[in-house]
C-alpha cells in the first residue's frame, strides 16, 4: 500500500489523525514548518462544543482595526427567557433550565455578605450555565484522565457577582450525576433570596443546544515561556515567526472546527463561533497562570496545600522565587481544563467584557469523580 494511501485510510477512520494532518499543513503554510513537530507535540486533543444550527447565530459588530482585540466584538446580549424556546431533554446545551433527576438540589450561595456595595444573600440560587450529557461526548484522544462515559454534568456560575478569589468559592458549582436522559425532568426556576443594590436579578440564559466535535487545541500566544514548550513566541528572537504563530493560532482557534479542515490561504470565517471547549488548552485572554490560581484559591491560607511536599522537594534550599516557579510547575501538572464557556450572544451570556469562564479540576479529582472540587476562573478583555 502506498504511503499516501495508508495516510488517507488512517485519516478517514481516525478524526484525530486527520486533524494532525490538517495542523501540520497549517503550520507549514504559515511559514512555521521548522516548528511542526514541536507544535504537533504540544497540541492537546479537545472537544469543541458548537451550536447544532450555527446558521442561527446573530451577526456581530467586527472589532475595530487596530483595537488589539483578536476576538470578535460582540453585540449586547439579547433579552433572555424560556418561553417558546425549543429544548431537547438531556442534550448537551447552554442555558435554559437544567434537566435533572429526582432529588436534585439547586446550588445556592452559602453565606451572606456585602461586596462592592451589593448584598449577596445566603441561599440565593446560582444561575445555570450549561449541562453536558457525557454519553454524547466521544473519547478525547490520549486523555491522561478521561471523563466518565455516562451521566450528566451541570455547571452553575453567578454572573451577578463575578468570582475573583477564594472568598467567591460559593459563586459557582459543578454537579455530577450518573443519571441518564430517561431519569431526567426539566427543573423549575428556583425560589430563594433575591439581590439588592445594583446587582441584576436571577437570570435564565437562552438555551443553545450544542454538539461536540473533535479538535486539536494549541497553546495561546499568551502562554508563559516558563512552560518550556519551545513555541515561537518571542518577538525579540524572531518577530516574523512570533507574528505568524499569533495569526495561525487565531485562525485555528477562533475559526473553529470548520477552519481546522481548511487551508491557511483561505479567508478566515466572517463570524468565528464562541470557543466552548471540553478539555484541551484554554483560550487565554489574560495571564497564563490559571492552574496556580486554582491551587492557591483552594488551599488553606498560609499553607502550600497538597502540592507543598512536591514544591519543597523541588526547591530545597532555593529562594522564594524558585519556590514560586516550582509551585507553578507542579500546579500545571496537577490541574486540567474541564470546560471553557465563552461569552455567547445567542445564549445571552456575557462574562465581564467579552470574557470566558474556565472550569478547572485536579486530575486526581477527575479520576475520583469529585466534581464538587472544581474551581472556576473568569478572564475578560
N, C-alpha and C positions, 0 to 999 in steps of 0.2 A: 504493500500500500504506500502510495506517495506521501511524503511528509505533510504537504498541504492538505491532502485528503483526510489524513488522520486528524489534523488540527480542526478541520471543518466538522468532522463527526464528533469530536470531543466538545466543541463549542455548541453543537446542536443539541447535545444531551446534557450539558452542564452549563447552566447560565453563568456560573462564576468564571468558568474558563473563557466564555465569550466576553465577559466584562474585562477580564485581564487582558485579552487581546485588544479590546477597544481602548483600554487605558494605555497600553504600550503605543498604540498608533497615535493617540492624542499627545503623549509625551514627546514622541519623535517629531510630530508635525509642529509642536510648539517650540522646537529648537532645543529641547532638553534631553536629547537621546542619550547623552552620556550619563544621565541620572536615571535611566529607565529601570534598571534593576533595583536601585535604591527605592524608587517610588513604588514599584510593584511589591517590594518587601515590606514597606510601611503602610500600604493601603489596607484598610480594615473593612472586611465584609460587613454589610449592614442591610437593613430593610427600610426603604423609603415608603412612607405611607402617603398615598396620593388620593385625591378625590375621585370617587367612582366615575363621576362625569365632570372632568376638568373643564369642559367647554362652558360650564355654567359659572365659572369664576368671573367676577366682575373686573373690568379693566382698571388698572391703577395708573396714577399720575406718574410719569417717568421721573427718575431722580434728575435733578438739575446737573448739567455738565459741570464737572469740577467740584461737585459738592463733597466728594470724598466718601459718599455713601454708596458702596457697591451693591447694596440690596435695593430692591425695587421700592420706590416711595409708595406708601400705602395711603389710600383714601380713608376718611373717617369710617370706623366700623358701623355697619348698618344697625338699625334698631333690632333688638332680639326678641324672641318669643318662640313658642312651640305650636301655636295654633296653625293648622293647615300644613304643617311640615310632615314629610314622609320619613319615617324611621323604620328600620328593619330590626326586629328584636334580636339581640345577641350579636349584632355585627360590630366590627371594629369601627369606631367613629369618634369624632369630636362632638362635644356639646349635646344639646337636648337634655333629656333626663336619663339617668343610667338604668340599665336592665339588671336587676338584682335578684338574688334568691330570697326566700323567706328568712326572716330573722336578720336581714342586713341592717346595720346601724349606720346612718349617715354621719360622716365625720364632722366634728364641730370644734370650735375654739375651746381651749382648756381653761383659760384664765382671763379675768377682766383686767384691763389696763388702759391707760391713755397714751397714745403715741402721736406725736406731731399734731396735737390738738384734737384728734379723733379718738373716740372711746371704742375699744374693742371689747365686746361682751362675751363672757364665758357662755358656752352653749350655742353661740351663733354658728349656723351651718356653713361649711365651706362650699364655694361654688364648684360644680362638677366640670371638669375639663375634657376628659377622654376616657374611653374604655377600649380595651384590647381583648379580642377573642383569641386566645393563644392557639387554638386549633386552626385558625386561619393563617397563621404565620408559617412559612416554610423554614426549615432549619437554616441557620446562619453558618455559612461555610467556615470551618475551622474555629468556631467559637470555643474559647477556653472553658467558659462556664455557660452551657446552653440554657435557654429559657425552658420552662415547663412546656410540655406539648399539648396540654389541655387546661381548661379553666379560663378564668377571666381576671383581668387587672383593671382597676378603676383608679383614676388619677384626679385629685382634687387640689385646688390652689385658690387662695383668697386674693384676687387681683385688687381688692379694695385697699389692702394694706400689704404692699409688696414685701416679700421676705428678703431680709438683708443679712441677718446674723443669727446666732444661736438663740436669741430671745424670740425669734419668729418660728420656732420649731412646730408650733401648733397651727401655722398658717398654710400647711399643705399636708397631704396624706396620700399614700398608695395602699390600696386594699386588694388582697388576692383571695380568690375562692376557686375550688376545683369544680364548682357548679358548671354544668353545660347549658347550652341555649334552651333546652326543654325545661330547665329548672328556674328560668328567669321570668320576672314580671317587670313591667315599667314602674319605676319609682314615682312617687308624687313629690311635688315641691315641698321641701321640709319646713316645718314650723320651728321657730326659735327666735331669740332676741334679734332685734334689728341693729342698725348702726346709728350713730349720732355724729354731729359735726358735718364736715364736708364730704364724708365718705359716701360712695354710691350704695344703693340698696342691694340686696341679694339679686344676683343676675343668673339667668338661664341663657347660655350661649345657643346660637343657632346650630342645628345638627348638620354635620357633614360626614357622610359615610365614606370610609377610607378602605383602600385595598393595598396590600403590601407588594412591593417589587424589589427584587434583589438589586443591590448597588454596591459599588466599592467606594468607600469614603476616604478622602485624603486629608492629611493634616492641614490646618488652616495656615495661611501666610503669617498669621499672628503667633504661630507656635513658638514656644520658648526654645531658643537654640540649645539651652542646657539639657534638653531631652536627648541630644546627641543623635538625631535621626539622619544627619548628613544631607539635609534638604538645601536647595539653592535659595536661601532666604536672605543672605547678607548682601545688600546693595554695594557695600564697600568692597567686597570681594569680586562681585560681578553684577553690576547694575542691570545689564540686559537680561541675565538669567533670572535674577530676582523678580523683575517685572514680568517676564514670561511665565514664571511659576504662578504669580499672583493672578494673571489673566487666565491661565489654564484652569486653576482651581475654581475661579469664579464661574467659568463656563461649565466645568464638570459638576460642581456642587449646586450652583444656583439654577443651572439648566435642567436639573432633574434627570430621571432615568431615561427620558427620551433623548437628551443631549448625549448621554453616555453611549448611545448607539450611532451617533452621527460622526462627522469628521470635524477637525479643528477649523477647516476652511469654511464651514457652513456659517450662516448668520446665527447668532445666539437667539434663543426663543424670545419673543416680544414680552411675554408675561411669565417670568420664572415662577414656578409654583412654590408655595411655602415649603420650608425644609423640615417636615415632620419625619423623624427618623428613630428607628429602634436599633440600639447598639451602634457600633462604629465610632468614628471620630466626631466630636462636636463641631458645629459650625460656629466659630468664635466671632464675637463682636468686640469683646474687651480682652482682658488678660488671660493668659494660658496658665491658670493656677487653680482650676476648679477642684481637682482632686484634693489638694492640700486644704482648700477652703472647706470641703466636706469633712475632712478628718478633724480639722480644728473645731468646726462647729458641733461635732458630735462627741468630742471627748470631754472629760471632766476638766474644769478650769484648773490651770497650773500643772497639769499632768499631760505627758505625751500620749497617754491612752494606750490602746492595744499595739500601736506601732512603736512605742517607746523603746522596747528592748532592741528591736532591729536598728533603730536610729542610733542608740547609744553604742551598739556593737560596731556600727559602721563609722563612728566618729570618735572613738576612744581617744581622748587627749586632744581632740580638734577644737577649733574655735566655734563660736556661736554661729558664724556664717556657714561653717562646714556642717554644723548640725541642721541648719535651716535647709541647705541644699539636700542633705541626706533625707530629711523629713519629706521634702517634695518628691524625691525619687521613690521612696518607699510608699508614699501615698498614691503615686501614679501606678505603682504595681498592684495596689490593693483595691482601687476603685475602678468601676467601668460605667460608661453611659448606659442607662436603661432606656430612657425615652427623651427625645428632644421635641418640644412643641413650639412651633413658630407662631408669630402673630398671623392671623388669618382673617381676611376681610369677610369671607363667606360665613365664617362661624361667629363673627363679631368679636373676635379676640384681639386684644392689643395689650401686649406686655410692656408697660412703660412706654418708651418711644420706639416702636417697631422692634421690640425685643424678642427674646426666646426664653423658654423655660427648659432647664436641663435637670432631669431626674436621674440622680446617680445612686449606685448601690455598690457596696463592697462585694467582691467576688465570692467570699465565703458566705455572706448573707444570701446572695443569689442562689448558691448551691443548696442552702438550707431552707430556701423559700421564705426568708424573713424580710418580706417586702415592707413591713412596717418600719424598717430601719433606713429606708430611702431618705436621701437628703436632696433638696431642690435648690438650685441656683438660678437666678434670673440675671440676664445681661441685656442691655439695650443700648441704642445709639446715644 
